[in-house]
């Protein structure tokens, strides 16, 4: 970043306000705001984030910074009537970080800047307390040595512990001035030896070095990790706040504390916080001594307590939110050192938002912005009792939230069998495939040693609202011996395990589960208006009702059967955006699919299709009944056919053994031949989707006929079916035109045969870059687009989603190449750009083109905002993500309305 000669790099606390967070950071902006409110804030000034950016880019502070700091320091000295580092009655300052977004504890702070061998005596004389002065000096050397000079902090802690042991005391407050003088001498020797230089005695050098240390702390490993976790941009930089010191360690009439205007855990009003007498702020954070509840301050110092309560009310009313406050009392004088909008639990966020509406501090639109989908998701899934004792086995990828407990089983057959006998089971596999669907449905949760958040196990589990942990690489799964080993411990089939889909942790034994009342509310088992309704449920209900009123995006479900459809409808789905018909070809129907694949003649093929037709029709009748009056988008068969055949290795071994015994099965031989014929190196880019419909005569026609006949049957039963037929993996308009011509003919035949007029729309998935780039042409044959962002992300990036998360995504996230997986949140610059251009081109060709999305991104909070922005009509997601999508669609609408009004 280049330096602007006219740029201002330093602001006095009296010059800023809370709206300057980009420039002054959160801490500096709020110190300025409290100063403007007339609250007791120690005087000081802030070095801007722009100065930090220049420093980080060039390795040097801006040329003008030193003079600006000197000017503001001189003004501060004049205001305080003392100078930094002077030998008699010195001015001392703190140097503290302060980024735009709160990063508590991630960056550096140095207190008591300005103390030296000379000035410590002046501080002692001014305070009339020699012990206090030497305690402050040892704190400075300790913090400066660790933070600025890079000395191992443990060395100081060991020296302090030895000093207490020598004096036979338990806490540092029992060390007297003589003890602390000796400790200062020892601390200085530690600095000289470890840092290769003496502790600086010149106050301005201390200040300048501390400022640079705070700048550098922006890029420490812990700060970078925190930013990645919280999705905070890495180019913001931190401000530096230089504040005149006030002292909480001057004796029993002094102290320091942290206060919250409401309980950050529950959201309830009250007096929440901690206080520590005769201490500086770092003592509270470090837990060196036990604090007392904030309420005890009333009996310790009622005047300060009453003043603090008044200030807390002032701040909450001014910020219109829960405030997190740091304060110090110096000999009975209360000083405010920091305030910020406080972090809170998900439950507290919903409660506080509605409480503030009831108090008239915010309106419903603002309340909606105070919560988010990630918080709602946390509230929906069952969770383990945090107080329970546990034995951790390992950790994988948190693929689908929730808490699940059951007996370990290693194949789907056993999962189903044990489940039917009343057992709760956890299905454990290396990875899952469509054959495991029955077992996945039967299981309480799914655990795999391979795969990532978009693996088969993860996607299907989320669709079912099933707890899932994937990619737990430390777990060695042996399905043949029906066991799992980890760290020398063997878990046999039948042993109880617990998996946490919110953290990825895997435990041995049963961990108690706490149910979610929020899910009971969404499923209609708890009414928000009932007298015994949970306060949290009431808050969720109110905010969801407002979100539904204001949102423009409709929310549909990805659902493949009537049970999922009914659950989705209870959760507020406005239709089905994706019904995957491949799940209807599994189980007992697999044999019919094998007949279709093995068919050598048209007659054999037609017989197989005729056998499948009534089964498909029955599925659609049930689905249309469950979603009566709402749209149901049915995707024609998408995956490669080999997925419906036996595993090539297992079948080869079976045939080889049979041949050795000379009793080979003719059907197995034909199956093996078909498997070899259909085998592909990269099946996800091979014979699948629309290509199947074009090369296997009658396949798509059979599915279209099943859809049309089911719709006609439902309509004749006085129902209101609204079927939409979606053709997958289209890359060119010619493919869609051929399929549509065949489909239109079939629909016309069904209309004639049933005497029923059907309004079945035909559209396509946009999931290939070429489809997105030629969307204007494809729209000539499509009545709707549904963006399949899973495959679109895969093909745009050239990633195999079943492999990359486990192989190198962790490294990409750690190196900052990704802020978040592009399979989790849509890549706006790449994949998103194609969605945006395809939507625009499609509507230029067909203005009434309906646009939706049915990939995993449909339930991702950040992605929902993007889809609102680009003008899609709906998002579709798994049933359990529907409330999240509804909430975020409402937030997106309220946010854009607010932007328009501004």
Secondary structure, 3 states (H helix, E strand, C coil): CCCCCCCCCEEECCCCCHHHHHHHHHHHHHHHHHHHCCCCCCCEEEECHHHHHHHHHHCCCCCCHHHHHHHHHHHHHHHHCCCECCCCCCECEEEEEEECCCCCCCCCEEEEECCCCCHHHHHHHHHCCHHHHHHHHHHHHHHHHHHCCCCCHHHHHHHHHHHHHHHCCCCHHHCCHHHHHHHHHHHHHHHHHHHCCCCCCCHHHHHHHHHHHHHHHCCCHHHHHHHHHHCCCCCCCEEEEEEECCCCCCCCCCEEEEEEEECCCCCCEEEEEEEEECCCHHHHHHCCCCCEEHHHHHHHCHHHHHHHHHHHHHHHHHHCCCEEEEEEEECCEEEEEEEEECCCCHHHHHHHHHHHHHCCCCCHHHHHHCCCHHHHHHHHCCEECCCCCCEEEEECEEEECCEEEEEEECCHHHHHHHHHCCCCEEEEECCCCHHHHHHHHHCCEEEECCCCCCCHHHHHHHHHCCEEEECCCCCEEECCCCEEEECCEEEECCCEEEEECCCCEEEECCCCEECCHHHHHHCCCCCCCCCCCCHHHHHHHHHHHHHHHHCCCEEEEECCCHHHHHHHHHCCCCEEEEEEHHHHHCHHHHHHHHHHHHCCCHHHHHHHHHHHHHHHHHHHHHHHHHCCCCEEEEECCCCCHHHHCCCHHHHHHHHHHHHHCCCCCHHHHHHHHHHHHHCCCCHHHCCCCHHHHHHCCCHHHHHHHHHHHHHHHHHHCCCCCEEEEEECCCCCHHHHHHHHHHHHHHHHHHHHHHCCCCCCEEEEEECCHHHHHCHHHHCCCCCEEEECHHHHHHHHHCCCCCCHHHHHHHHHHHCCCCCCCCCCCCCCCCHHHHHHHHHHHHHHHCCCCEEEECCHHHHCHHHHHHHHHCCCCEEEEEHHHHHHHHHHHHHHHHHHHHHHHC
